[in-house]
Structures are given as C-alpha cells and as structure tokens.
C-alpha cells in the first residue's frame, strides 16, 4: 500500500465519524487497529499521523481510553 491509500482510508474514517448514527467508539478502535496493522506492513508507517488524519487527537479518546502511539 502507498501513502495515497492510507490517506484515503483515513479520510473515510474521518467522514464516518460525522454520520448521525455512527458508533464513535467502534470507529476509533477500528482506526487504532488499522494503524497497528499498517505498521506491520510498513515499518515507516506513522500511526500517530494516521490517527491525526482520521481526526483523532490524544485528548479525545472515547471511554477513558489512553491512546499511546
């Protein structure tokens, strides 16, 4: 996968969060797991940058989750 693919996936995740009936916790955990998986594919993959592109900041974790990049 290339950067453009990761950006496209992050854009979809960011847009999913805005849907009225979106399960925001599920979307967050999905983004987190995708980031971990992408890191396995590419050791240079930046999970923190991906989460940021998905629209997450470290202070916005659902359900008191502490997000460590």
C-alpha positions in Angstrom: 0.0 0.0 0.0 1.1 3.5 -0.6 0.6 6.8 1.1 -2.4 7.7 -1.1 -4.1 4.6 0.1 -3.5 5.3 3.8 -4.8 8.9 3.2 -7.9 7.7 1.5 -8.7 5.2 4.4 -8.1 8.0 6.9 -10.5 10.3 5.0 -13.2 7.6 5.0 -12.8 7.1 8.8 -12.9 10.8 9.4 -16.1 11.1 7.4 -17.7 8.1 9.1 -17.4 9.8 12.4 -19.7 12.6 11.3 -22.6 10.3 10.4 -25.6 10.7 12.8 -25.8 7.1 13.9 -22.1 6.4 13.9 -20.7 4.2 16.6 -17.8 6.5 17.5 -16.1 4.1 19.9 -16.1 1.3 17.2 -14.7 3.7 14.6 -12.0 4.8 17.0 -10.9 1.3 17.8 -11.1 0.3 14.1 -8.8 3.2 13.2 -6.4 2.2 16.0 -6.3 -1.4 14.9 -5.8 -0.4 11.2 -2.9 1.8 12.2 -1.2 -1.1 14.0 -1.8 -3.4 11.0 -0.4 -0.8 8.6 2.7 -0.5 10.8 3.2 -4.3 10.3 3.1 -3.8 6.5 5.4 -0.8 6.5 7.9 -0.1 9.4 8.0 3.6 8.4 4.2 4.0 8.8 3.4 6.7 11.4 0.5 5.6 13.5 0.2 8.9 15.2 0.0 10.8 11.9 -2.6 8.3 10.7 -4.8 8.8 13.8 -4.5 12.6 13.4 -5.5 12.2 9.7 -8.6 10.2 10.9 -9.5 13.2 13.1 -8.3 12.0 16.5 -6.2 13.9 19.0 -4.8 12.3 22.1 -7.2 14.2 24.3 -10.3 12.9 22.5 -10.3 9.2 23.3 -13.7 7.5 24.0 -14.5 5.6 27.1 -11.4 6.9 29.0 -9.0 5.1 26.8 -5.5 6.4 26.9 -4.1 6.4 23.4 -0.4 5.8 23.2 1.1 6.0 19.7 
